[in-house]
Amino acid sequence: MFLLQQYDSFWIFLLVSISIPYLASSISGFIAPTREGPEKLTSYESGVEPKGATWIRFQICYYMFALVFTISDVETVFLYPWALSFRELGLFAFIEVIIFIFILVVGLIHAWRKGALEWCQFPNTRMKVARAKGELNPAV
């Protein structure tokens, strides 16, 4: 017979583990003083006064580089348990991992061809370099 009493300690632990972060954040919200003003609304840049607009557009190359890094990290997370139990899994698991690595290599080649692994320069710097090399018309 299925008895729910044997799971009482689990439900108590779950309730406590969910309530502790919630209580910690709400208690600090009640206790902390609220001081609003122009100094609190400025962006913080390592103690240096911000110059220019704080809401600027970042180039996509930063996000693409981070995405490729994240994919390679996730690959490691999936391959580590497989490597630990390689002998017990057999030939079928080995073939599955070969297919998994093949798919990741195809994705890496695609990202490489699209230029996701190239660290880009800012557009103004690219224009200055091209003008210095004589690739652009100086009148432009």
Short mmCIF file of the C-alpha atoms (twelve columns), coordinates in Angstrom:
data_MODEL
# 
_entry.id   MODEL 
# 
loop_
_atom_site.group_PDB 
_atom_site.id 
_atom_site.type_symbol 
_atom_site.label_atom_id 
_atom_site.label_alt_id 
_atom_site.label_comp_id 
_atom_site.label_asym_id 
_atom_site.label_seq_id 
_atom_site.Cartn_x 
_atom_site.Cartn_y 
_atom_site.Cartn_z 
_atom_site.pdbx_PDB_model_num 
ATOM 1   C CA . MET A 1   0.000  0.000  0.000   1 
ATOM 2   C CA . PHE A 2   1.215  3.472  -0.870  1 
ATOM 3   C CA . LEU A 3   1.586  5.573  2.266   1 
ATOM 4   C CA . LEU A 4   2.130  9.316  2.125   1 
ATOM 5   C CA . GLN A 5   3.516  9.440  5.663   1 
ATOM 6   C CA . GLN A 6   6.853  8.138  4.521   1 
ATOM 7   C CA . TYR A 7   7.293  11.310 2.446   1 
ATOM 8   C CA . ASP A 8   6.602  13.748 5.291   1 
ATOM 9   C CA . SER A 9   10.273 14.560 5.816   1 
ATOM 10  C CA . PHE A 10  10.653 15.248 2.087   1 
ATOM 11  C CA . TRP A 11  7.736  17.691 2.045   1 
ATOM 12  C CA . ILE A 12  9.027  19.468 5.165   1 
ATOM 13  C CA . PHE A 13  12.492 19.763 3.633   1 
ATOM 14  C CA . LEU A 14  11.011 21.047 0.357   1 
ATOM 15  C CA . LEU A 15  8.902  23.642 2.172   1 
ATOM 16  C CA . VAL A 16  11.840 24.867 4.250   1 
ATOM 17  C CA . SER A 17  14.225 25.003 1.269   1 
ATOM 18  C CA . ILE A 18  11.728 27.032 -0.757  1 
ATOM 19  C CA . SER A 19  10.816 29.388 2.081   1 
ATOM 20  C CA . ILE A 20  14.359 30.308 3.226   1 
ATOM 21  C CA . PRO A 21  15.369 32.292 0.089   1 
ATOM 22  C CA . TYR A 22  11.932 33.890 -0.098  1 
ATOM 23  C CA . LEU A 23  12.062 34.945 3.556   1 
ATOM 24  C CA . ALA A 24  15.637 36.218 3.257   1 
ATOM 25  C CA . SER A 25  14.796 38.479 0.332   1 
ATOM 26  C CA . SER A 26  11.536 39.757 1.818   1 
ATOM 27  C CA . ILE A 27  13.041 40.447 5.261   1 
ATOM 28  C CA . SER A 28  15.878 42.452 3.709   1 
ATOM 29  C CA . GLY A 29  13.295 44.398 1.706   1 
ATOM 30  C CA . PHE A 30  11.431 45.343 4.876   1 
ATOM 31  C CA . ILE A 31  14.472 46.154 7.013   1 
ATOM 32  C CA . ALA A 32  16.648 47.991 4.485   1 
ATOM 33  C CA . PRO A 33  16.178 51.752 4.316   1 
ATOM 34  C CA . THR A 34  14.959 53.159 1.045   1 
ATOM 35  C CA . ARG A 35  16.824 56.232 -0.075  1 
ATOM 36  C CA . GLU A 36  15.908 57.417 -3.507  1 
ATOM 37  C CA . GLY A 37  17.613 60.196 -5.344  1 
ATOM 38  C CA . PRO A 38  19.563 61.055 -8.470  1 
ATOM 39  C CA . GLU A 39  22.723 59.370 -7.154  1 
ATOM 40  C CA . LYS A 40  20.906 56.049 -6.689  1 
ATOM 41  C CA . LEU A 41  19.508 56.164 -10.221 1 
ATOM 42  C CA . THR A 42  22.887 56.518 -11.957 1 
ATOM 43  C CA . SER A 43  24.630 53.485 -13.359 1 
ATOM 44  C CA . TYR A 44  27.639 52.211 -11.467 1 
ATOM 45  C CA . GLU A 45  30.836 51.741 -13.451 1 
ATOM 46  C CA . SER A 46  33.492 50.715 -10.918 1 
ATOM 47  C CA . GLY A 47  33.392 54.054 -9.108  1 
ATOM 48  C CA . VAL A 48  33.962 56.068 -12.284 1 
ATOM 49  C CA . GLU A 49  31.441 58.650 -13.400 1 
ATOM 50  C CA . PRO A 50  29.590 57.298 -16.454 1 
ATOM 51  C CA . LYS A 51  30.294 59.048 -19.736 1 
ATOM 52  C CA . GLY A 52  27.779 59.075 -22.542 1 
ATOM 53  C CA . ALA A 53  24.596 57.062 -22.740 1 
ATOM 54  C CA . THR A 54  24.378 54.079 -20.408 1 
ATOM 55  C CA . TRP A 55  21.997 52.161 -22.673 1 
ATOM 56  C CA . ILE A 56  24.199 51.277 -25.619 1 
ATOM 57  C CA . ARG A 57  23.882 48.455 -28.107 1 
ATOM 58  C CA . PHE A 58  26.436 45.691 -27.817 1 
ATOM 59  C CA . GLN A 59  27.637 43.940 -30.902 1 
ATOM 60  C CA . ILE A 60  26.297 40.474 -31.615 1 
ATOM 61  C CA . CYS A 61  29.790 38.939 -31.662 1 
ATOM 62  C CA . TYR A 62  29.922 38.980 -27.854 1 
ATOM 63  C CA . TYR A 63  26.708 36.968 -27.652 1 
ATOM 64  C CA . MET A 64  27.748 34.565 -30.409 1 
ATOM 65  C CA . PHE A 65  31.085 33.909 -28.737 1 
ATOM 66  C CA . ALA A 66  29.342 33.295 -25.395 1 
ATOM 67  C CA . LEU A 67  26.843 30.959 -27.064 1 
ATOM 68  C CA . VAL A 68  29.586 28.832 -28.637 1 
ATOM 69  C CA . PHE A 69  31.372 28.716 -25.264 1 
ATOM 70  C CA . THR A 70  28.163 27.635 -23.516 1 
ATOM 71  C CA . ILE A 71  27.591 24.867 -26.048 1 
ATOM 72  C CA . SER A 72  31.093 23.518 -25.478 1 
ATOM 73  C CA . ASP A 73  30.508 23.661 -21.712 1 
ATOM 74  C CA . VAL A 74  27.267 21.704 -22.029 1 
ATOM 75  C CA . GLU A 75  29.080 19.177 -24.187 1 
ATOM 76  C CA . THR A 76  31.529 18.588 -21.337 1 
ATOM 77  C CA . VAL A 77  28.678 18.171 -18.864 1 
ATOM 78  C CA . PHE A 78  27.138 15.458 -21.021 1 
ATOM 79  C CA . LEU A 79  30.382 13.673 -21.839 1 
ATOM 80  C CA . TYR A 80  31.773 13.481 -18.291 1 
ATOM 81  C CA . PRO A 81  29.220 10.975 -16.892 1 
ATOM 82  C CA . TRP A 82  29.498 8.932  -20.067 1 
ATOM 83  C CA . ALA A 83  33.285 8.737  -19.671 1 
ATOM 84  C CA . LEU A 84  32.949 7.567  -16.068 1 
ATOM 85  C CA . SER A 85  30.683 4.671  -16.993 1 
ATOM 86  C CA . PHE A 86  32.195 3.887  -20.395 1 
ATOM 87  C CA . ARG A 87  32.977 0.216  -19.660 1 
ATOM 88  C CA . GLU A 88  29.476 -0.625 -18.420 1 
ATOM 89  C CA . LEU A 89  27.621 1.041  -21.284 1 
ATOM 90  C CA . GLY A 90  29.015 -0.953 -24.183 1 
ATOM 91  C CA . LEU A 91  29.190 -0.432 -27.920 1 
ATOM 92  C CA . PHE A 92  25.730 1.138  -28.333 1 
ATOM 93  C CA . ALA A 93  26.584 4.033  -26.013 1 
ATOM 94  C CA . PHE A 94  29.896 4.498  -27.794 1 
ATOM 95  C CA . ILE A 95  28.120 4.870  -31.127 1 
ATOM 96  C CA . GLU A 96  25.658 7.324  -29.560 1 
ATOM 97  C CA . VAL A 97  28.502 9.485  -28.263 1 
ATOM 98  C CA . ILE A 98  30.229 9.410  -31.649 1 
ATOM 99  C CA . ILE A 99  26.980 10.696 -33.213 1 
ATOM 100 C CA . PHE A 100 26.668 13.334 -30.458 1 
ATOM 101 C CA . ILE A 101 30.231 14.562 -31.025 1 
ATOM 102 C CA . PHE A 102 29.679 14.539 -34.795 1 
ATOM 103 C CA . ILE A 103 26.632 16.798 -34.413 1 
ATOM 104 C CA . LEU A 104 28.620 19.163 -32.191 1 
ATOM 105 C CA . VAL A 105 31.510 19.255 -34.668 1 
ATOM 106 C CA . VAL A 106 29.100 20.049 -37.508 1 
ATOM 107 C CA . GLY A 107 27.697 22.907 -35.382 1 
ATOM 108 C CA . LEU A 108 31.211 24.146 -34.637 1 
ATOM 109 C CA . ILE A 109 32.135 24.114 -38.327 1 
ATOM 110 C CA . HIS A 110 28.935 25.999 -39.126 1 
ATOM 111 C CA . ALA A 111 29.701 28.616 -36.444 1 
ATOM 112 C CA . TRP A 112 33.252 28.900 -37.734 1 
ATOM 113 C CA . ARG A 113 32.084 29.487 -41.315 1 
ATOM 114 C CA . LYS A 114 29.535 32.074 -40.187 1 
ATOM 115 C CA . GLY A 115 32.281 33.944 -38.326 1 
ATOM 116 C CA . ALA A 116 30.975 33.359 -34.811 1 
ATOM 117 C CA . LEU A 117 34.473 32.455 -33.614 1 
ATOM 118 C CA . GLU A 118 36.075 35.607 -35.010 1 
ATOM 119 C CA . TRP A 119 36.443 38.399 -32.497 1 
ATOM 120 C CA . CYS A 120 34.977 41.427 -34.211 1 
ATOM 121 C CA . GLN A 121 36.196 44.990 -34.102 1 
ATOM 122 C CA . PHE A 122 34.093 48.059 -33.662 1 
ATOM 123 C CA . PRO A 123 32.786 49.440 -36.975 1 
ATOM 124 C CA . ASN A 124 34.736 52.717 -36.696 1 
ATOM 125 C CA . THR A 125 37.990 50.859 -36.089 1 
ATOM 126 C CA . ARG A 126 37.318 48.630 -39.089 1 
ATOM 127 C CA . MET A 127 36.778 51.694 -41.285 1 
ATOM 128 C CA . LYS A 128 40.016 53.320 -40.058 1 
ATOM 129 C CA . VAL A 129 41.988 50.153 -40.732 1 
ATOM 130 C CA . ALA A 130 40.486 49.836 -44.217 1 
ATOM 131 C CA . ARG A 131 41.315 53.489 -45.003 1 
ATOM 132 C CA . ALA A 132 44.861 53.023 -43.732 1 
ATOM 133 C CA . LYS A 133 45.310 50.050 -46.049 1 
ATOM 134 C CA . GLY A 134 43.940 52.034 -48.978 1 
ATOM 135 C CA . GLU A 135 40.930 49.781 -49.436 1 
ATOM 136 C CA . LEU A 136 38.426 52.647 -49.125 1 
ATOM 137 C CA . ASN A 137 38.084 55.825 -51.055 1 
ATOM 138 C CA . PRO A 138 39.481 58.659 -48.850 1 
ATOM 139 C CA . ALA A 139 36.653 60.955 -49.969 1 
ATOM 140 C CA . VAL A 140 34.057 58.739 -48.286 1 
# 
